[in-house]
Amino acid sequence: MIRNLFNLMAARKTKGQGMVEYALLVALIAIVVIGALVLLGPAIAAKFNDIVTNLQ
């Protein structure tokens, strides 16, 4: 009975650890995407403005 309790607690700890790892991964991806948008944003906006100007 006590062994089952310890196994259950260990399983929850592992599950929680996995959730934290996924959260850190999502946060890292978000930081990379935001950084890319900040760096490339003006260039992309200029291209879209050129396209709009050529269409008019």
C-alpha positions as CSV (number, residue, x, y, z in Angstrom):
1,M,0.0,0.0,0.0
2,I,2.7,2.5,0.9
3,R,4.7,1.4,-2.1
4,N,1.7,2.2,-4.3
5,L,1.4,5.6,-2.7
6,F,5.1,6.3,-3.4
7,N,4.7,5.1,-7.0
8,L,1.7,7.4,-7.5
9,M,3.6,10.4,-6.0
10,A,6.6,9.7,-8.3
11,A,4.3,9.4,-11.3
12,R,2.8,12.8,-10.5
13,K,6.2,14.4,-10.0
14,T,7.3,13.0,-13.4
15,K,4.1,14.3,-15.1
16,G,4.6,17.7,-13.5
17,Q,8.2,17.8,-14.7
18,G,7.1,17.0,-18.2
19,M,4.5,19.8,-18.1
20,V,7.2,22.3,-16.9
21,E,9.5,21.2,-19.7
22,Y,6.8,21.7,-22.3
23,A,6.0,25.1,-20.9
24,L,9.7,26.1,-21.0
25,L,9.9,24.9,-24.6
26,V,6.8,26.9,-25.6
27,A,8.2,30.0,-23.9
28,L,11.5,29.6,-25.7
29,I,9.7,29.2,-29.1
30,A,7.7,32.4,-28.3
31,I,10.8,34.3,-27.5
32,V,12.4,33.3,-30.8
33,V,9.3,34.1,-32.8
34,I,9.0,37.6,-31.1
35,G,12.7,38.3,-31.7
36,A,12.4,37.3,-35.4
37,L,9.3,39.6,-35.8
38,V,11.1,42.5,-34.2
39,L,14.2,42.0,-36.4
40,L,12.3,41.3,-39.6
41,G,9.2,43.3,-39.1
42,P,10.3,46.5,-40.7
43,A,11.7,44.7,-43.8
44,I,8.4,42.8,-44.2
45,A,6.3,45.9,-43.7
46,A,8.4,47.7,-46.4
47,K,7.8,44.8,-48.9
48,F,4.1,44.9,-48.2
49,N,4.1,48.6,-48.8
50,D,5.9,48.2,-52.1
51,I,3.3,45.6,-53.1
52,V,0.4,47.9,-52.2
53,T,2.1,50.8,-54.0
54,N,2.6,48.7,-57.2
55,L,-1.0,47.5,-57.1
56,Q,-2.4,51.0,-57.0
